[in-house]
Structure formats: structure tokens, C-alpha cells
Amino acid sequence: MSVSIDVAWKSLNKHKEELCGDKVEILKTKNSDIVILADGMGSGVKANILATLTSKILGTMLHEGADIDSCVETIAKTLPVCRVRNAAYATFSILQIFHNGFAHLVEYDNPACLFIRDKKIINYPCEERIIEGKKIHEYCFRVEQNDCFVLMSDGVIYAGTGEILNLQGWTWENMAEYTLKCTQKTLSASRLAALLSQACDDLYMQKPGDDTTVAVARIIERRVVNIFTGPPKNKEDDEKIMYDFMHMEGKKIVSGGTSANIAARALRKDITTKVDYNHPDVPPMAVIEGLDLVTEGILTLGRALKLLKRYVNDEFDVEFFDELDANNGASKLAKILIEECTELNLFVGTAVNETHQDSELSFDLSLRMNLVEQLNTVAEKMGKKVTLKYY
């Protein structure tokens, strides 16, 4: 089997600290996806530097094909043990999921990874090894569709200590139980990361006593999304763009009034404007039988891009997903790209839109091209495989 991986993470900084002492690196190699969570000792600048150094060294070595032993040896020699606390300067978890379904997890002093399969928490057997005097937990296993993995820093299992939970903290078991409840409600890694991070923040009463990070990886099916926007340069290519667009597997989205007219004509279907519309800044959506989503063009793309940029800049929380669930074209488009897409195909017409030719919107083409380029960039940052075709 060839697997696709949906990965997201959220961090809370220790109260009054500007920098986070945890660091997450997400890497894609030719045949695998790698998630690294490093937790630097202490907090603030020092912890941030230690965690960054650890995650970067591990990430670079793994990306170049080094084995786990070499990586751990290098970290052990680069970051010695603190003499005062007799503790490591940084702890880490490394999850590598190969596209053939094999997975490898290595943990050093971080809380154990949480495995969820078939709505149950499962315990994979692990091997304990000593590498350069450090006790490593190592897991090797095969993944299945919808498997979910949650890596965490120790701030997660100390959440609430001394405040809400009378010094007992939010135990690993509490965290596991809550995660299980959340996975019944949500399928995307980003939603789950936001829910878990929010729960920790609430337990800390919005004043985290430690840097707190969750990184979620889910095994998902390959999902293709196709977007057609803008009329082709030559009118005789209307049929060609629609033929190419409709013959691709996956979801079909048309963005733009003229594009919608071309689609309706080619499909010999009516366009119906949706009336259950309640957003002042986003034009209404339409319905064309055979298409998954039909929206207005430039304004809707611009609004969707704002949401996508907030997402890639790690500005997503539980409220962000409420916006994503809103009933308007921009939210629906952004939601599909965030939660239901592993590959994106863009079919882009390069005609200057006739309806705008003599108005102040004569810059329609350059504006649309600019939005398409931004969409391409932001989708790639989200880890999507993007293909662009111009007509």
C-alpha cells in the first residue's frame, strides 16, 4: 500500500516567555514523512536554541539518509548532559512513516507517543536500547488507514498541576482518553492538534507552566482536488480545459463567474445561485450538477487565501476551525484544501475577463495570476503536491 500522511502541530509557550522551548520539524523525503519533536531543557531562549539545534541536526541527518543510531550518537556528543541536573539538554521523539506503510518511532525521555487505531488506544511493543549512554525506546510497526499518532512534550502531561488538578497533573492516561474522544469528532490532524492544545491551555488557565507541544500524524487516503479558474486565452479552448478538468480524479471546484458559465455550458447543466447566504464579504456560491463547489472568483480566492495563510503561519486554534466551518465559498474552499486534499491540480485560464475589460477591474488577469501563484505557494507549504496547467 502507498500511504499519505496528514501532519500538524501546536505549541504553547511557557507563561511570560516569548520563545518556545519545544521545536517541531516536519520533513518529506522521497519515500517517507518524518516528524521530529524536540524539547529543550528549561524555557526561553536557551531551551529554544537547544530544541532548535536538536531538531535541525536530527532532521538534516535523517533527510540525508543517516540511521537512527548515528543521529542519536551525534546528538549525544553535541549536547552533553547537564552536570547540575544530571539531565539531558534536550529530549526528542522521531516518527518516520514510509510510504510503503512501514513506520519507525524513536523516543528519548519524551512522554510516550499515543497510538490510536479503530477508535482504541493500542500499545505497540517497544525495544529499549542504550545508545551513547542514553536509554532509547524504539518501535517498528506497520500503519493502517486512519491510524493516528500523537507526539507530545512533557508540558502536556504536567498541564493543570497545582492549579486545577491539585498537583496530580493531567496524566498521560487522561490525555489519551481525551484524545480518543476528540478523534471521534474530527478527522484532520490540524483540528485534533488545536483541540488538544486548547485543552492544555485551559488546564493551565491560559498561563502554561511549561512549554507545551502536541504533534499529530494521521494516515489518510490520497485525496485529489481540482480547481478551474479563469477563461482560457482562446475561446476555442473552453471545451479542452473542461475536458481536462472533468477527466481528473477527485473533487471538482470552479472559481469565477465566467468559469462557471463555461463549465455549465460544457456540462449542459444549469447554474443555480445559492440563497442560504449570510456573509457580507464573500459573494454567494452557486450549484452546478457534477461539481463539488462553485464560487465567485477573485474576492472568494482572496478570502480563502487569508485563511490558508493563517493556517501555514500556525495561527489556527479552535475558533479558526469555527470560521473554516462557515457556510460561505471562501471557508468551504479553504476547508477542502486544509482537510480534504493531498494533491492539488490548478487549471488556469489566461484570458482577460471580457466582463471586466472596460471597468476598473481591467487588471483582472494579473490579479488572478497573482492569487493563483499565492495559492500554489501556500499549498506547497502545507505539504500538498501541486500541478499547474495554463490555458
PEURJO-V29363 format. One record per backbone hydrogen bond with DSSP energy under -0.5 kcal/mol. CO is the residue of the C=O (numbers start at 1). NH is the residue of the N-H. E is the energy in kcal/mol with one decimal. If there is no record, write none. Layout:
co->CO nh->NH e->E
co->CO nh->NH e->E
//
This chain:
co->1 nh->3 e->-0.5
co->4 nh->220 e->-2.5
co->5 nh->7 e->-0.6
co->6 nh->218 e->-2.7
co->8 nh->216 e->-3.3
co->10 nh->214 e->-2.2
co->12 nh->212 e->-2.4
co->14 nh->17 e->-2.4
co->19 nh->44 e->-0.6
co->21 nh->40 e->-3.2
co->23 nh->38 e->-3.0
co->25 nh->27 e->-0.5
co->25 nh->36 e->-2.7
co->27 nh->34 e->-3.0
co->31 nh->99 e->-2.8
co->32 nh->29 e->-2.8
co->33 nh->97 e->-2.9
co->34 nh->27 e->-2.7
co->35 nh->95 e->-2.9
co->36 nh->25 e->-2.4
co->36 nh->38 e->-0.5
co->37 nh->93 e->-1.8
co->38 nh->23 e->-2.8
co->38 nh->40 e->-0.5
co->39 nh->91 e->-2.3
co->43 nh->47 e->-0.7
co->44 nh->48 e->-2.5
co->45 nh->49 e->-2.5
co->46 nh->50 e->-2.4
co->47 nh->51 e->-2.8
co->48 nh->52 e->-2.6
co->49 nh->53 e->-2.8
co->50 nh->54 e->-2.4
co->51 nh->55 e->-2.7
co->52 nh->56 e->-2.6
co->53 nh->57 e->-2.5
co->54 nh->58 e->-2.5
co->55 nh->59 e->-2.7
co->56 nh->60 e->-2.8
co->57 nh->61 e->-2.4
co->58 nh->62 e->-2.7
co->59 nh->63 e->-2.4
co->60 nh->64 e->-1.5
co->61 nh->66 e->-2.8
co->62 nh->65 e->-1.5
co->67 nh->71 e->-1.9
co->68 nh->72 e->-2.9
co->69 nh->73 e->-2.7
co->70 nh->74 e->-2.4
co->71 nh->75 e->-2.4
co->72 nh->76 e->-2.9
co->73 nh->77 e->-2.2
co->74 nh->78 e->-2.2
co->75 nh->79 e->-3.3
co->78 nh->80 e->-0.7
co->80 nh->89 e->-0.5
co->82 nh->86 e->-1.8
co->82 nh->87 e->-0.7
co->87 nh->82 e->-3.0
co->89 nh->41 e->-3.1
co->91 nh->39 e->-2.7
co->92 nh->108 e->-3.2
co->93 nh->37 e->-2.4
co->94 nh->96 e->-0.5
co->94 nh->106 e->-2.5
co->95 nh->35 e->-2.9
co->95 nh->97 e->-0.5
co->96 nh->98 e->-0.6
co->96 nh->104 e->-2.4
co->97 nh->33 e->-2.5
co->98 nh->101 e->-2.2
co->99 nh->3 e->-1.8
co->101 nh->143 e->-3.0
co->102 nh->98 e->-3.0
co->103 nh->141 e->-2.1
co->104 nh->96 e->-3.0
co->105 nh->139 e->-2.9
co->106 nh->94 e->-2.9
co->107 nh->137 e->-2.5
co->108 nh->92 e->-1.7
co->113 nh->115 e->-0.6
co->114 nh->150 e->-2.0
co->115 nh->122 e->-1.8
co->116 nh->148 e->-2.3
co->117 nh->120 e->-1.3
co->120 nh->117 e->-2.7
co->122 nh->124 e->-0.7
co->127 nh->129 e->-0.5
co->127 nh->138 e->-2.5
co->129 nh->131 e->-0.6
co->129 nh->136 e->-3.5
co->131 nh->134 e->-1.9
co->134 nh->131 e->-2.5
co->134 nh->136 e->-0.6
co->136 nh->129 e->-2.6
co->136 nh->138 e->-0.5
co->137 nh->107 e->-2.7
co->138 nh->127 e->-3.0
co->139 nh->105 e->-2.5
co->141 nh->103 e->-3.0
co->144 nh->147 e->-2.1
co->147 nh->219 e->-2.4
co->148 nh->116 e->-2.7
co->149 nh->151 e->-0.5
co->149 nh->217 e->-2.7
co->150 nh->114 e->-2.3
co->151 nh->215 e->-2.6
co->153 nh->156 e->-1.8
co->153 nh->157 e->-0.5
co->154 nh->158 e->-0.8
co->156 nh->159 e->-0.9
co->158 nh->161 e->-2.2
co->159 nh->170 e->-0.8
co->160 nh->163 e->-1.7
co->160 nh->164 e->-0.7
co->160 nh->165 e->-1.8
co->165 nh->168 e->-1.7
co->169 nh->171 e->-1.0
co->171 nh->175 e->-2.5
co->172 nh->176 e->-2.6
co->173 nh->177 e->-2.4
co->174 nh->178 e->-2.5
co->175 nh->179 e->-2.6
co->176 nh->180 e->-2.2
co->177 nh->181 e->-1.8
co->178 nh->182 e->-2.3
co->179 nh->183 e->-2.4
co->180 nh->184 e->-0.8
co->181 nh->184 e->-0.8
co->181 nh->185 e->-0.7
co->182 nh->185 e->-1.1
co->182 nh->186 e->-1.8
co->188 nh->192 e->-2.0
co->189 nh->193 e->-2.6
co->190 nh->194 e->-2.2
co->191 nh->195 e->-2.4
co->192 nh->196 e->-2.5
co->193 nh->197 e->-2.4
co->194 nh->198 e->-2.3
co->195 nh->199 e->-2.0
co->196 nh->200 e->-2.1
co->197 nh->201 e->-2.5
co->198 nh->202 e->-2.5
co->199 nh->203 e->-2.2
co->200 nh->204 e->-2.1
co->201 nh->206 e->-3.4
co->202 nh->205 e->-1.4
co->203 nh->164 e->-0.5
co->204 nh->207 e->-1.5
co->208 nh->15 e->-3.3
co->211 nh->155 e->-0.5
co->212 nh->12 e->-2.7
co->213 nh->153 e->-2.0
co->214 nh->10 e->-2.2
co->215 nh->151 e->-3.0
co->216 nh->8 e->-2.1
co->217 nh->149 e->-2.8
co->218 nh->6 e->-2.7
co->218 nh->220 e->-0.7
co->219 nh->146 e->-2.6
co->220 nh->4 e->-1.3
co->223 nh->342 e->-3.6
co->223 nh->343 e->-2.3
co->224 nh->251 e->-2.2
co->225 nh->345 e->-2.8
co->226 nh->253 e->-2.6
co->227 nh->229 e->-0.5
co->227 nh->347 e->-3.4
co->228 nh->255 e->-2.6
co->229 nh->349 e->-2.2
co->231 nh->351 e->-2.4
co->233 nh->235 e->-0.5
co->234 nh->237 e->-2.3
co->235 nh->238 e->-2.0
co->237 nh->241 e->-2.7
co->238 nh->242 e->-1.9
co->239 nh->243 e->-2.5
co->240 nh->244 e->-2.8
co->241 nh->245 e->-2.5
co->242 nh->246 e->-2.7
co->243 nh->247 e->-1.6
co->245 nh->248 e->-1.1
co->251 nh->226 e->-2.4
co->251 nh->253 e->-0.5
co->252 nh->292 e->-2.0
co->252 nh->293 e->-1.5
co->253 nh->228 e->-2.6
co->254 nh->256 e->-0.5
co->254 nh->295 e->-2.6
co->255 nh->230 e->-0.7
co->256 nh->260 e->-2.3
co->257 nh->261 e->-2.0
co->258 nh->262 e->-2.2
co->259 nh->263 e->-2.6
co->260 nh->264 e->-2.8
co->261 nh->265 e->-2.3
co->262 nh->266 e->-2.6
co->263 nh->267 e->-2.6
co->264 nh->268 e->-0.9
co->264 nh->269 e->-2.2
co->270 nh->272 e->-0.5
co->271 nh->273 e->-0.5
co->272 nh->287 e->-2.4
co->275 nh->277 e->-2.7
co->278 nh->280 e->-0.5
co->279 nh->282 e->-0.6
co->281 nh->283 e->-0.5
co->285 nh->274 e->-2.6
co->286 nh->294 e->-0.7
co->287 nh->272 e->-2.2
co->288 nh->291 e->-2.2
co->293 nh->254 e->-2.5
co->294 nh->286 e->-2.4
co->295 nh->256 e->-3.1
co->297 nh->301 e->-2.9
co->298 nh->302 e->-2.5
co->299 nh->303 e->-2.2
co->300 nh->304 e->-2.7
co->301 nh->305 e->-2.6
co->302 nh->306 e->-1.6
co->303 nh->307 e->-1.6
co->304 nh->308 e->-2.4
co->305 nh->309 e->-2.8
co->306 nh->310 e->-1.9
co->307 nh->311 e->-2.0
co->308 nh->312 e->-2.5
co->309 nh->313 e->-1.8
co->310 nh->315 e->-3.3
co->311 nh->314 e->-1.6
co->317 nh->321 e->-1.5
co->318 nh->322 e->-1.0
co->319 nh->323 e->-1.9
co->320 nh->324 e->-2.0
co->321 nh->325 e->-1.3
co->323 nh->326 e->-1.4
co->326 nh->328 e->-1.6
co->328 nh->332 e->-2.5
co->329 nh->333 e->-2.4
co->330 nh->334 e->-2.5
co->331 nh->335 e->-2.8
co->332 nh->336 e->-2.1
co->333 nh->337 e->-2.0
co->334 nh->338 e->-2.3
co->335 nh->339 e->-3.0
co->336 nh->340 e->-2.1
co->342 nh->385 e->-2.0
co->343 nh->225 e->-2.7
co->344 nh->346 e->-0.5
co->344 nh->387 e->-2.6
co->345 nh->227 e->-2.7
co->345 nh->347 e->-0.5
co->346 nh->348 e->-0.7
co->346 nh->389 e->-2.7
co->347 nh->229 e->-2.4
co->347 nh->349 e->-0.6
co->348 nh->391 e->-2.4
co->351 nh->353 e->-0.6
co->353 nh->356 e->-1.9
co->353 nh->357 e->-0.6
co->354 nh->357 e->-1.1
co->356 nh->359 e->-1.6
co->359 nh->362 e->-1.1
co->361 nh->364 e->-1.7
co->363 nh->367 e->-2.5
co->364 nh->368 e->-2.9
co->365 nh->369 e->-3.0
co->366 nh->370 e->-2.3
co->367 nh->371 e->-2.3
co->368 nh->372 e->-2.7
co->369 nh->373 e->-2.6
co->370 nh->374 e->-2.3
co->371 nh->375 e->-2.6
co->372 nh->376 e->-2.6
co->373 nh->377 e->-2.4
co->374 nh->378 e->-2.8
co->375 nh->379 e->-2.4
co->376 nh->380 e->-2.0
co->377 nh->381 e->-2.1
co->378 nh->382 e->-1.4
co->379 nh->384 e->-2.5
co->380 nh->383 e->-1.6
co->384 nh->386 e->-0.7
co->385 nh->344 e->-2.9
co->387 nh->346 e->-3.3
co->389 nh->348 e->-3.1
co->391 nh->233 e->-1.0
co->391 nh->234 e->-0.7
//
